[in-house]
C-alpha cells in the first residue's frame, strides 16, 4: 500500500512527465499518462475549440499536432500544496514559438489534475489564455486540432 507521500510524489512525477513529453513531442507517451477514459478539459477555450476530450484515442487525436505547431519549453513549475495526495495544482509557464509563424508562444498556465493512486491522470483541467495561442499561430484554434 502506498503512503500519502508516495501517492503525492507519483502524482507530481506524472505531471512533470506530462510537461517533458509535450515539450519533446512524445505524444504517445503523454497519452499513456492518462487512464483509459481520462479527461482533458478546457473551461476557457474559445467557441471553435473542444471544451472536453475523453479517452486515449481522442486525447491522441487532439494532441498529435502539438509538435507540428509549437516548439516550447515549460519552466517555473510550482506545485501548490493540497490536502488530497491525488490532486495536483500546478502553475507553470511556456516559453517558445509557433513553428508556422515564428510568433512567440509564452503562456502562463494553471492546471488542476486528479490522478489515481498510481499517478495515472483521471482528469486534467487546463486553465490557459487562448488569445496567446491564437496570436502565436495567427489562425483560429480549430486549426490546431485539424489533421
CNS distance restraints for C-alpha pairs under 8 A (distance, minus, plus):
assign (resid   2 and name CA) (resid   6 and name CA) 5.76 0.50 0.50
assign (resid   2 and name CA) (resid   7 and name CA) 6.18 0.50 0.50
assign (resid   2 and name CA) (resid 117 and name CA) 7.68 0.50 0.50
assign (resid   3 and name CA) (resid   7 and name CA) 6.23 0.50 0.50
assign (resid   4 and name CA) (resid   8 and name CA) 6.15 0.50 0.50
assign (resid   4 and name CA) (resid  85 and name CA) 6.00 0.50 0.50
assign (resid   5 and name CA) (resid   9 and name CA) 6.13 0.50 0.50
assign (resid   5 and name CA) (resid  85 and name CA) 7.29 0.50 0.50
assign (resid   6 and name CA) (resid  10 and name CA) 6.15 0.50 0.50
assign (resid   7 and name CA) (resid  11 and name CA) 6.25 0.50 0.50
assign (resid   7 and name CA) (resid  85 and name CA) 5.85 0.50 0.50
assign (resid   7 and name CA) (resid  86 and name CA) 6.47 0.50 0.50
assign (resid   7 and name CA) (resid 117 and name CA) 5.46 0.50 0.50
assign (resid   7 and name CA) (resid 118 and name CA) 6.68 0.50 0.50
assign (resid   7 and name CA) (resid 119 and name CA) 6.96 0.50 0.50
assign (resid   8 and name CA) (resid  12 and name CA) 6.17 0.50 0.50
assign (resid   8 and name CA) (resid  85 and name CA) 4.42 0.50 0.50
assign (resid   8 and name CA) (resid  86 and name CA) 5.96 0.50 0.50
assign (resid   8 and name CA) (resid  87 and name CA) 7.83 0.50 0.50
assign (resid   9 and name CA) (resid  13 and name CA) 5.93 0.50 0.50
assign (resid  10 and name CA) (resid  14 and name CA) 6.11 0.50 0.50
assign (resid  10 and name CA) (resid 117 and name CA) 7.72 0.50 0.50
assign (resid  10 and name CA) (resid 118 and name CA) 6.40 0.50 0.50
assign (resid  10 and name CA) (resid 119 and name CA) 4.80 0.50 0.50
assign (resid  11 and name CA) (resid  15 and name CA) 6.40 0.50 0.50
assign (resid  11 and name CA) (resid  85 and name CA) 7.48 0.50 0.50
assign (resid  11 and name CA) (resid  86 and name CA) 5.97 0.50 0.50
assign (resid  11 and name CA) (resid  87 and name CA) 7.40 0.50 0.50
assign (resid  11 and name CA) (resid  88 and name CA) 6.75 0.50 0.50
assign (resid  11 and name CA) (resid 115 and name CA) 6.14 0.50 0.50
assign (resid  11 and name CA) (resid 116 and name CA) 7.94 0.50 0.50
assign (resid  11 and name CA) (resid 117 and name CA) 7.74 0.50 0.50
assign (resid  11 and name CA) (resid 118 and name CA) 7.50 0.50 0.50
assign (resid  11 and name CA) (resid 119 and name CA) 4.42 0.50 0.50
assign (resid  11 and name CA) (resid 120 and name CA) 7.35 0.50 0.50
assign (resid  11 and name CA) (resid 121 and name CA) 7.94 0.50 0.50
assign (resid  12 and name CA) (resid  16 and name CA) 6.26 0.50 0.50
assign (resid  12 and name CA) (resid  79 and name CA) 7.98 0.50 0.50
assign (resid  12 and name CA) (resid  88 and name CA) 6.65 0.50 0.50
assign (resid  12 and name CA) (resid 119 and name CA) 7.83 0.50 0.50
assign (resid  13 and name CA) (resid  17 and name CA) 6.12 0.50 0.50
assign (resid  13 and name CA) (resid 119 and name CA) 7.70 0.50 0.50
assign (resid  14 and name CA) (resid  18 and name CA) 6.12 0.50 0.50
assign (resid  14 and name CA) (resid  33 and name CA) 6.68 0.50 0.50
assign (resid  14 and name CA) (resid 119 and name CA) 5.94 0.50 0.50
assign (resid  14 and name CA) (resid 120 and name CA) 7.05 0.50 0.50
assign (resid  14 and name CA) (resid 121 and name CA) 7.68 0.50 0.50
assign (resid  15 and name CA) (resid  19 and name CA) 6.61 0.50 0.50
assign (resid  15 and name CA) (resid  88 and name CA) 7.86 0.50 0.50
assign (resid  16 and name CA) (resid  20 and name CA) 6.31 0.50 0.50
assign (resid  17 and name CA) (resid  21 and name CA) 5.89 0.50 0.50
assign (resid  17 and name CA) (resid  30 and name CA) 7.62 0.50 0.50
assign (resid  18 and name CA) (resid  22 and name CA) 6.17 0.50 0.50
assign (resid  18 and name CA) (resid  30 and name CA) 5.80 0.50 0.50
assign (resid  18 and name CA) (resid  33 and name CA) 7.21 0.50 0.50
assign (resid  19 and name CA) (resid  23 and name CA) 6.06 0.50 0.50
assign (resid  19 and name CA) (resid  74 and name CA) 6.42 0.50 0.50
assign (resid  20 and name CA) (resid  24 and name CA) 6.16 0.50 0.50
assign (resid  20 and name CA) (resid  74 and name CA) 7.92 0.50 0.50
assign (resid  21 and name CA) (resid  25 and name CA) 5.97 0.50 0.50
assign (resid  21 and name CA) (resid  26 and name CA) 4.75 0.50 0.50
assign (resid  21 and name CA) (resid  27 and name CA) 6.50 0.50 0.50
assign (resid  21 and name CA) (resid  29 and name CA) 6.56 0.50 0.50
assign (resid  21 and name CA) (resid  30 and name CA) 5.47 0.50 0.50
assign (resid  22 and name CA) (resid  26 and name CA) 6.06 0.50 0.50
assign (resid  22 and name CA) (resid  27 and name CA) 6.42 0.50 0.50
assign (resid  22 and name CA) (resid  30 and name CA) 6.64 0.50 0.50
assign (resid  22 and name CA) (resid  66 and name CA) 7.67 0.50 0.50
assign (resid  22 and name CA) (resid  67 and name CA) 7.66 0.50 0.50
assign (resid  23 and name CA) (resid  67 and name CA) 7.74 0.50 0.50
assign (resid  23 and name CA) (resid  71 and name CA) 6.98 0.50 0.50
assign (resid  23 and name CA) (resid  72 and name CA) 5.62 0.50 0.50
assign (resid  23 and name CA) (resid  73 and name CA) 5.62 0.50 0.50
assign (resid  23 and name CA) (resid  74 and name CA) 7.04 0.50 0.50
assign (resid  24 and name CA) (resid  67 and name CA) 7.67 0.50 0.50
assign (resid  25 and name CA) (resid  66 and name CA) 7.27 0.50 0.50
assign (resid  25 and name CA) (resid  67 and name CA) 5.03 0.50 0.50
assign (resid  26 and name CA) (resid  30 and name CA) 6.23 0.50 0.50
assign (resid  27 and name CA) (resid  31 and name CA) 6.15 0.50 0.50
assign (resid  27 and name CA) (resid  60 and name CA) 6.83 0.50 0.50
assign (resid  27 and name CA) (resid  63 and name CA) 6.82 0.50 0.50
assign (resid  27 and name CA) (resid  64 and name CA) 6.04 0.50 0.50
assign (resid  28 and name CA) (resid  32 and name CA) 6.36 0.50 0.50
assign (resid  28 and name CA) (resid  60 and name CA) 6.91 0.50 0.50
assign (resid  29 and name CA) (resid  33 and name CA) 6.77 0.50 0.50
assign (resid  30 and name CA) (resid  34 and name CA) 7.76 0.50 0.50
assign (resid  31 and name CA) (resid  56 and name CA) 5.98 0.50 0.50
assign (resid  31 and name CA) (resid  59 and name CA) 6.43 0.50 0.50
assign (resid  31 and name CA) (resid  60 and name CA) 6.15 0.50 0.50
assign (resid  32 and name CA) (resid  56 and name CA) 7.49 0.50 0.50
assign (resid  33 and name CA) (resid 119 and name CA) 7.92 0.50 0.50
assign (resid  33 and name CA) (resid 120 and name CA) 5.40 0.50 0.50
assign (resid  33 and name CA) (resid 121 and name CA) 5.99 0.50 0.50
assign (resid  34 and name CA) (resid  38 and name CA) 5.31 0.50 0.50
assign (resid  34 and name CA) (resid  39 and name CA) 7.98 0.50 0.50
assign (resid  34 and name CA) (resid  56 and name CA) 7.21 0.50 0.50
assign (resid  34 and name CA) (resid 120 and name CA) 5.09 0.50 0.50
assign (resid  34 and name CA) (resid 121 and name CA) 4.34 0.50 0.50
assign (resid  34 and name CA) (resid 122 and name CA) 6.10 0.50 0.50
assign (resid  35 and name CA) (resid  55 and name CA) 7.84 0.50 0.50
assign (resid  35 and name CA) (resid  56 and name CA) 7.69 0.50 0.50
assign (resid  35 and name CA) (resid 120 and name CA) 5.65 0.50 0.50
assign (resid  35 and name CA) (resid 121 and name CA) 5.93 0.50 0.50
assign (resid  35 and name CA) (resid 122 and name CA) 5.78 0.50 0.50
assign (resid  36 and name CA) (resid  55 and name CA) 5.60 0.50 0.50
assign (resid  36 and name CA) (resid  56 and name CA) 5.64 0.50 0.50
assign (resid  37 and name CA) (resid  54 and name CA) 5.86 0.50 0.50
assign (resid  37 and name CA) (resid  55 and name CA) 3.98 0.50 0.50
assign (resid  37 and name CA) (resid  56 and name CA) 6.45 0.50 0.50
assign (resid  37 and name CA) (resid 122 and name CA) 7.50 0.50 0.50
assign (resid  38 and name CA) (resid  54 and name CA) 5.66 0.50 0.50
assign (resid  38 and name CA) (resid  55 and name CA) 5.21 0.50 0.50
assign (resid  38 and name CA) (resid  56 and name CA) 6.89 0.50 0.50
assign (resid  38 and name CA) (resid 121 and name CA) 6.44 0.50 0.50
assign (resid  38 and name CA) (resid 122 and name CA) 4.65 0.50 0.50
assign (resid  38 and name CA) (resid 123 and name CA) 5.75 0.50 0.50
assign (resid  39 and name CA) (resid  52 and name CA) 6.85 0.50 0.50
assign (resid  39 and name CA) (resid  53 and name CA) 5.67 0.50 0.50
assign (resid  39 and name CA) (resid  54 and name CA) 4.49 0.50 0.50
assign (resid  39 and name CA) (resid  55 and name CA) 6.53 0.50 0.50
assign (resid  39 and name CA) (resid 122 and name CA) 6.21 0.50 0.50
assign (resid  39 and name CA) (resid 123 and name CA) 4.63 0.50 0.50
assign (resid  39 and name CA) (resid 124 and name CA) 6.11 0.50 0.50
assign (resid  40 and name CA) (resid  52 and name CA) 5.71 0.50 0.50
assign (resid  40 and name CA) (resid  53 and name CA) 5.13 0.50 0.50
assign (resid  40 and name CA) (resid  54 and name CA) 6.48 0.50 0.50
assign (resid  40 and name CA) (resid  59 and name CA) 7.55 0.50 0.50
assign (resid  40 and name CA) (resid 123 and name CA) 5.95 0.50 0.50
assign (resid  40 and name CA) (resid 124 and name CA) 4.79 0.50 0.50
assign (resid  40 and name CA) (resid 125 and name CA) 5.98 0.50 0.50
assign (resid  40 and name CA) (resid 126 and name CA) 7.32 0.50 0.50
assign (resid  41 and name CA) (resid  51 and name CA) 5.73 0.50 0.50
assign (resid  41 and name CA) (resid  52 and name CA) 4.38 0.50 0.50
assign (resid  41 and name CA) (resid  53 and name CA) 6.40 0.50 0.50
assign (resid  41 and name CA) (resid 123 and name CA) 7.54 0.50 0.50
assign (resid  41 and name CA) (resid 124 and name CA) 6.12 0.50 0.50
assign (resid  41 and name CA) (resid 125 and name CA) 4.72 0.50 0.50
assign (resid  41 and name CA) (resid 126 and name CA) 6.09 0.50 0.50
assign (resid  42 and name CA) (resid  50 and name CA) 7.26 0.50 0.50
assign (resid  42 and name CA) (resid  51 and name CA) 4.88 0.50 0.50
assign (resid  42 and name CA) (resid  52 and name CA) 6.16 0.50 0.50
assign (resid  42 and name CA) (resid 125 and name CA) 6.13 0.50 0.50
assign (resid  42 and name CA) (resid 126 and name CA) 5.36 0.50 0.50
assign (resid  42 and name CA) (resid 127 and name CA) 6.61 0.50 0.50
assign (resid  43 and name CA) (resid  51 and name CA) 6.10 0.50 0.50
assign (resid  43 and name CA) (resid 125 and name CA) 7.42 0.50 0.50
assign (resid  43 and name CA) (resid 126 and name CA) 7.36 0.50 0.50
assign (resid  43 and name CA) (resid 127 and name CA) 7.00 0.50 0.50
assign (resid  44 and name CA) (resid  51 and name CA) 7.82 0.50 0.50
assign (resid  44 and name CA) (resid 127 and name CA) 6.80 0.50 0.50
assign (resid  44 and name CA) (resid 128 and name CA) 7.38 0.50 0.50
assign (resid  44 and name CA) (resid 129 and name CA) 7.68 0.50 0.50
assign (resid  44 and name CA) (resid 130 and name CA) 7.65 0.50 0.50
assign (resid  45 and name CA) (resid  49 and name CA) 5.89 0.50 0.50
assign (resid  45 and name CA) (resid  50 and name CA) 7.15 0.50 0.50
assign (resid  45 and name CA) (resid  51 and name CA) 6.33 0.50 0.50
assign (resid  45 and name CA) (resid 129 and name CA) 7.97 0.50 0.50
assign (resid  45 and name CA) (resid 130 and name CA) 6.15 0.50 0.50
assign (resid  46 and name CA) (resid 130 and name CA) 6.84 0.50 0.50
assign (resid  46 and name CA) (resid 141 and name CA) 7.76 0.50 0.50
assign (resid  48 and name CA) (resid 140 and name CA) 7.55 0.50 0.50
assign (resid  48 and name CA) (resid 141 and name CA) 6.85 0.50 0.50
assign (resid  48 and name CA) (resid 142 and name CA) 5.51 0.50 0.50
assign (resid  49 and name CA) (resid 141 and name CA) 6.20 0.50 0.50
assign (resid  49 and name CA) (resid 142 and name CA) 5.47 0.50 0.50
assign (resid  53 and name CA) (resid  58 and name CA) 6.25 0.50 0.50
assign (resid  53 and name CA) (resid  59 and name CA) 6.06 0.50 0.50
assign (resid  53 and name CA) (resid  62 and name CA) 7.53 0.50 0.50
assign (resid  54 and name CA) (resid  58 and name CA) 6.08 0.50 0.50
assign (resid  54 and name CA) (resid  59 and name CA) 6.44 0.50 0.50
assign (resid  55 and name CA) (resid  59 and name CA) 6.01 0.50 0.50
assign (resid  56 and name CA) (resid  60 and name CA) 6.06 0.50 0.50
assign (resid  57 and name CA) (resid  61 and name CA) 6.29 0.50 0.50
assign (resid  58 and name CA) (resid  62 and name CA) 5.99 0.50 0.50
assign (resid  59 and name CA) (resid  63 and name CA) 6.12 0.50 0.50
assign (resid  60 and name CA) (resid  64 and name CA) 5.53 0.50 0.50
assign (resid  61 and name CA) (resid  65 and name CA) 7.98 0.50 0.50
assign (resid  61 and name CA) (resid 145 and name CA) 7.67 0.50 0.50
assign (resid  62 and name CA) (resid 145 and name CA) 5.56 0.50 0.50
assign (resid  63 and name CA) (resid 145 and name CA) 7.29 0.50 0.50
assign (resid  65 and name CA) (resid  69 and name CA) 6.43 0.50 0.50
assign (resid  65 and name CA) (resid 144 and name CA) 6.80 0.50 0.50
assign (resid  65 and name CA) (resid 145 and name CA) 6.71 0.50 0.50
assign (resid  65 and name CA) (resid 146 and name CA) 7.92 0.50 0.50
assign (resid  65 and name CA) (resid 147 and name CA) 7.39 0.50 0.50
assign (resid  66 and name CA) (resid  70 and name CA) 5.95 0.50 0.50
assign (resid  66 and name CA) (resid 144 and name CA) 7.47 0.50 0.50
assign (resid  67 and name CA) (resid  71 and name CA) 6.67 0.50 0.50
assign (resid  68 and name CA) (resid  99 and name CA) 6.92 0.50 0.50
assign (resid  69 and name CA) (resid  98 and name CA) 5.54 0.50 0.50
assign (resid  69 and name CA) (resid  99 and name CA) 5.28 0.50 0.50
assign (resid  69 and name CA) (resid 100 and name CA) 6.47 0.50 0.50
assign (resid  69 and name CA) (resid 137 and name CA) 7.45 0.50 0.50
assign (resid  69 and name CA) (resid 144 and name CA) 7.25 0.50 0.50
assign (resid  70 and name CA) (resid  96 and name CA) 7.29 0.50 0.50
assign (resid  70 and name CA) (resid  97 and name CA) 5.86 0.50 0.50
assign (resid  70 and name CA) (resid  98 and name CA) 4.52 0.50 0.50
assign (resid  70 and name CA) (resid  99 and name CA) 5.43 0.50 0.50
assign (resid  70 and name CA) (resid 105 and name CA) 7.69 0.50 0.50
assign (resid  71 and name CA) (resid  96 and name CA) 5.54 0.50 0.50
assign (resid  71 and name CA) (resid  97 and name CA) 5.59 0.50 0.50
assign (resid  71 and name CA) (resid  98 and name CA) 6.40 0.50 0.50
assign (resid  71 and name CA) (resid  99 and name CA) 6.48 0.50 0.50
assign (resid  72 and name CA) (resid  94 and name CA) 6.07 0.50 0.50
assign (resid  72 and name CA) (resid  95 and name CA) 5.42 0.50 0.50
assign (resid  72 and name CA) (resid  96 and name CA) 4.17 0.50 0.50
assign (resid  72 and name CA) (resid  97 and name CA) 6.46 0.50 0.50
assign (resid  72 and name CA) (resid 105 and name CA) 7.55 0.50 0.50
assign (resid  73 and name CA) (resid  94 and name CA) 5.59 0.50 0.50
assign (resid  73 and name CA) (resid  95 and name CA) 5.41 0.50 0.50
assign (resid  73 and name CA) (resid  96 and name CA) 6.33 0.50 0.50
assign (resid  74 and name CA) (resid  92 and name CA) 6.85 0.50 0.50
assign (resid  74 and name CA) (resid  93 and name CA) 5.62 0.50 0.50
assign (resid  74 and name CA) (resid  94 and name CA) 4.47 0.50 0.50
assign (resid  74 and name CA) (resid  95 and name CA) 6.41 0.50 0.50
assign (resid  75 and name CA) (resid  92 and name CA) 5.94 0.50 0.50
assign (resid  75 and name CA) (resid  93 and name CA) 5.37 0.50 0.50
assign (resid  75 and name CA) (resid  94 and name CA) 6.22 0.50 0.50
assign (resid  75 and name CA) (resid  95 and name CA) 7.54 0.50 0.50
assign (resid  76 and name CA) (resid  91 and name CA) 7.68 0.50 0.50
assign (resid  76 and name CA) (resid  92 and name CA) 5.19 0.50 0.50
assign (resid  76 and name CA) (resid  93 and name CA) 6.13 0.50 0.50
assign (resid  77 and name CA) (resid  90 and name CA) 6.81 0.50 0.50
assign (resid  77 and name CA) (resid  91 and name CA) 5.80 0.50 0.50
assign (resid  77 and name CA) (resid  92 and name CA) 4.40 0.50 0.50
assign (resid  77 and name CA) (resid  93 and name CA) 7.23 0.50 0.50
assign (resid  78 and name CA) (resid  90 and name CA) 5.54 0.50 0.50
assign (resid  78 and name CA) (resid  91 and name CA) 5.25 0.50 0.50
assign (resid  78 and name CA) (resid  92 and name CA) 6.33 0.50 0.50
assign (resid  79 and name CA) (resid  88 and name CA) 7.01 0.50 0.50
assign (resid  79 and name CA) (resid  89 and name CA) 5.84 0.50 0.50
assign (resid  79 and name CA) (resid  90 and name CA) 4.51 0.50 0.50
assign (resid  79 and name CA) (resid  91 and name CA) 6.62 0.50 0.50
assign (resid  80 and name CA) (resid  88 and name CA) 7.42 0.50 0.50
assign (resid  80 and name CA) (resid  89 and name CA) 5.44 0.50 0.50
assign (resid  80 and name CA) (resid  90 and name CA) 6.04 0.50 0.50
assign (resid  80 and name CA) (resid  91 and name CA) 7.95 0.50 0.50
assign (resid  81 and name CA) (resid  89 and name CA) 7.53 0.50 0.50
assign (resid  82 and name CA) (resid  87 and name CA) 6.62 0.50 0.50
assign (resid  82 and name CA) (resid  88 and name CA) 7.16 0.50 0.50
assign (resid  82 and name CA) (resid  89 and name CA) 7.48 0.50 0.50
assign (resid  86 and name CA) (resid 114 and name CA) 5.68 0.50 0.50
assign (resid  86 and name CA) (resid 115 and name CA) 5.02 0.50 0.50
assign (resid  86 and name CA) (resid 116 and name CA) 6.14 0.50 0.50
assign (resid  86 and name CA) (resid 117 and name CA) 6.31 0.50 0.50
assign (resid  86 and name CA) (resid 119 and name CA) 7.38 0.50 0.50
assign (resid  87 and name CA) (resid 112 and name CA) 7.24 0.50 0.50
assign (resid  87 and name CA) (resid 113 and name CA) 5.76 0.50 0.50
assign (resid  87 and name CA) (resid 114 and name CA) 4.72 0.50 0.50
assign (resid  87 and name CA) (resid 115 and name CA) 6.47 0.50 0.50
assign (resid  88 and name CA) (resid 111 and name CA) 7.66 0.50 0.50
assign (resid  88 and name CA) (resid 112 and name CA) 5.79 0.50 0.50
assign (resid  88 and name CA) (resid 113 and name CA) 5.01 0.50 0.50
assign (resid  88 and name CA) (resid 114 and name CA) 6.39 0.50 0.50
assign (resid  88 and name CA) (resid 115 and name CA) 7.95 0.50 0.50
assign (resid  89 and name CA) (resid 110 and name CA) 7.22 0.50 0.50
assign (resid  89 and name CA) (resid 111 and name CA) 5.67 0.50 0.50
assign (resid  89 and name CA) (resid 112 and name CA) 4.67 0.50 0.50
assign (resid  89 and name CA) (resid 113 and name CA) 6.44 0.50 0.50
assign (resid  90 and name CA) (resid 109 and name CA) 7.99 0.50 0.50
assign (resid  90 and name CA) (resid 110 and name CA) 5.69 0.50 0.50
assign (resid  90 and name CA) (resid 111 and name CA) 5.22 0.50 0.50
assign (resid  90 and name CA) (resid 112 and name CA) 6.68 0.50 0.50
assign (resid  91 and name CA) (resid 108 and name CA) 7.50 0.50 0.50
assign (resid  91 and name CA) (resid 109 and name CA) 5.62 0.50 0.50
assign (resid  91 and name CA) (resid 110 and name CA) 4.55 0.50 0.50
assign (resid  91 and name CA) (resid 111 and name CA) 6.47 0.50 0.50
assign (resid  92 and name CA) (resid 108 and name CA) 6.06 0.50 0.50
assign (resid  92 and name CA) (resid 109 and name CA) 5.43 0.50 0.50
assign (resid  92 and name CA) (resid 110 and name CA) 6.74 0.50 0.50
assign (resid  93 and name CA) (resid 106 and name CA) 7.02 0.50 0.50
assign (resid  93 and name CA) (resid 107 and name CA) 5.49 0.50 0.50
assign (resid  93 and name CA) (resid 108 and name CA) 4.46 0.50 0.50
assign (resid  93 and name CA) (resid 109 and name CA) 5.93 0.50 0.50
assign (resid  94 and name CA) (resid 105 and name CA) 7.11 0.50 0.50
assign (resid  94 and name CA) (resid 106 and name CA) 5.20 0.50 0.50
assign (resid  94 and name CA) (resid 107 and name CA) 5.04 0.50 0.50
assign (resid  94 and name CA) (resid 108 and name CA) 6.53 0.50 0.50
assign (resid  95 and name CA) (resid 104 and name CA) 7.77 0.50 0.50
assign (resid  95 and name CA) (resid 105 and name CA) 6.16 0.50 0.50
assign (resid  95 and name CA) (resid 106 and name CA) 4.62 0.50 0.50
assign (resid  95 and name CA) (resid 107 and name CA) 6.91 0.50 0.50
assign (resid  96 and name CA) (resid 104 and name CA) 5.85 0.50 0.50
assign (resid  96 and name CA) (resid 105 and name CA) 5.06 0.50 0.50
assign (resid  96 and name CA) (resid 106 and name CA) 6.04 0.50 0.50
assign (resid  97 and name CA) (resid 102 and name CA) 5.67 0.50 0.50
assign (resid  97 and name CA) (resid 103 and name CA) 5.39 0.50 0.50
assign (resid  97 and name CA) (resid 104 and name CA) 4.14 0.50 0.50
assign (resid  97 and name CA) (resid 105 and name CA) 4.46 0.50 0.50
assign (resid  97 and name CA) (resid 106 and name CA) 7.41 0.50 0.50
assign (resid  97 and name CA) (resid 136 and name CA) 6.89 0.50 0.50
assign (resid  98 and name CA) (resid 102 and name CA) 5.24 0.50 0.50
assign (resid  98 and name CA) (resid 103 and name CA) 5.47 0.50 0.50
assign (resid  98 and name CA) (resid 104 and name CA) 6.35 0.50 0.50
assign (resid  98 and name CA) (resid 105 and name CA) 6.18 0.50 0.50
assign (resid  98 and name CA) (resid 136 and name CA) 5.47 0.50 0.50
assign (resid  98 and name CA) (resid 137 and name CA) 5.66 0.50 0.50
assign (resid  99 and name CA) (resid 103 and name CA) 7.79 0.50 0.50
assign (resid  99 and name CA) (resid 137 and name CA) 7.98 0.50 0.50
assign (resid 100 and name CA) (resid 137 and name CA) 6.73 0.50 0.50
assign (resid 101 and name CA) (resid 136 and name CA) 7.03 0.50 0.50
assign (resid 101 and name CA) (resid 137 and name CA) 6.12 0.50 0.50
assign (resid 101 and name CA) (resid 138 and name CA) 7.27 0.50 0.50
assign (resid 102 and name CA) (resid 136 and name CA) 7.66 0.50 0.50
assign (resid 103 and name CA) (resid 135 and name CA) 7.52 0.50 0.50
assign (resid 103 and name CA) (resid 136 and name CA) 4.88 0.50 0.50
assign (resid 103 and name CA) (resid 137 and name CA) 7.06 0.50 0.50
assign (resid 104 and name CA) (resid 136 and name CA) 5.78 0.50 0.50
assign (resid 105 and name CA) (resid 132 and name CA) 6.58 0.50 0.50
assign (resid 105 and name CA) (resid 133 and name CA) 6.56 0.50 0.50
assign (resid 105 and name CA) (resid 136 and name CA) 5.57 0.50 0.50
assign (resid 106 and name CA) (resid 132 and name CA) 7.28 0.50 0.50
assign (resid 107 and name CA) (resid 128 and name CA) 7.19 0.50 0.50
assign (resid 107 and name CA) (resid 129 and name CA) 7.10 0.50 0.50
assign (resid 107 and name CA) (resid 132 and name CA) 6.58 0.50 0.50
assign (resid 108 and name CA) (resid 128 and name CA) 6.35 0.50 0.50
assign (resid 108 and name CA) (resid 129 and name CA) 7.42 0.50 0.50
assign (resid 109 and name CA) (resid 126 and name CA) 7.26 0.50 0.50
assign (resid 109 and name CA) (resid 127 and name CA) 5.74 0.50 0.50
assign (resid 109 and name CA) (resid 128 and name CA) 4.94 0.50 0.50
assign (resid 109 and name CA) (resid 129 and name CA) 7.81 0.50 0.50
assign (resid 110 and name CA) (resid 126 and name CA) 6.53 0.50 0.50
assign (resid 110 and name CA) (resid 127 and name CA) 5.12 0.50 0.50
assign (resid 110 and name CA) (resid 128 and name CA) 6.74 0.50 0.50
assign (resid 111 and name CA) (resid 124 and name CA) 6.99 0.50 0.50
assign (resid 111 and name CA) (resid 125 and name CA) 5.77 0.50 0.50
assign (resid 111 and name CA) (resid 126 and name CA) 4.93 0.50 0.50
assign (resid 111 and name CA) (resid 127 and name CA) 5.91 0.50 0.50
assign (resid 112 and name CA) (resid 124 and name CA) 5.99 0.50 0.50
assign (resid 112 and name CA) (resid 125 and name CA) 5.14 0.50 0.50
assign (resid 112 and name CA) (resid 126 and name CA) 6.76 0.50 0.50
assign (resid 113 and name CA) (resid 121 and name CA) 6.89 0.50 0.50
assign (resid 113 and name CA) (resid 122 and name CA) 7.56 0.50 0.50
assign (resid 113 and name CA) (resid 123 and name CA) 5.66 0.50 0.50
assign (resid 113 and name CA) (resid 124 and name CA) 4.43 0.50 0.50
assign (resid 113 and name CA) (resid 125 and name CA) 6.15 0.50 0.50
assign (resid 114 and name CA) (resid 121 and name CA) 5.97 0.50 0.50
assign (resid 114 and name CA) (resid 122 and name CA) 5.54 0.50 0.50
assign (resid 114 and name CA) (resid 123 and name CA) 5.20 0.50 0.50
assign (resid 114 and name CA) (resid 124 and name CA) 6.52 0.50 0.50
assign (resid 115 and name CA) (resid 119 and name CA) 5.26 0.50 0.50
assign (resid 115 and name CA) (resid 120 and name CA) 5.15 0.50 0.50
assign (resid 115 and name CA) (resid 121 and name CA) 4.23 0.50 0.50
assign (resid 115 and name CA) (resid 122 and name CA) 5.07 0.50 0.50
assign (resid 115 and name CA) (resid 123 and name CA) 6.98 0.50 0.50
assign (resid 116 and name CA) (resid 120 and name CA) 5.45 0.50 0.50
assign (resid 116 and name CA) (resid 121 and name CA) 6.57 0.50 0.50
assign (resid 116 and name CA) (resid 122 and name CA) 6.60 0.50 0.50
assign (resid 129 and name CA) (resid 133 and name CA) 7.30 0.50 0.50
assign (resid 130 and name CA) (resid 134 and name CA) 6.19 0.50 0.50
assign (resid 130 and name CA) (resid 141 and name CA) 7.92 0.50 0.50
assign (resid 131 and name CA) (resid 135 and name CA) 6.02 0.50 0.50
assign (resid 132 and name CA) (resid 136 and name CA) 6.15 0.50 0.50
assign (resid 133 and name CA) (resid 137 and name CA) 6.23 0.50 0.50
assign (resid 133 and name CA) (resid 141 and name CA) 7.35 0.50 0.50
assign (resid 134 and name CA) (resid 138 and name CA) 5.53 0.50 0.50
assign (resid 134 and name CA) (resid 139 and name CA) 5.83 0.50 0.50
assign (resid 134 and name CA) (resid 140 and name CA) 6.05 0.50 0.50
assign (resid 134 and name CA) (resid 141 and name CA) 6.02 0.50 0.50
assign (resid 135 and name CA) (resid 139 and name CA) 7.45 0.50 0.50
assign (resid 139 and name CA) (resid 143 and name CA) 6.76 0.50 0.50
assign (resid 140 and name CA) (resid 144 and name CA) 7.70 0.50 0.50
assign (resid 141 and name CA) (resid 145 and name CA) 7.39 0.50 0.50
assign (resid 142 and name CA) (resid 146 and name CA) 6.70 0.50 0.50
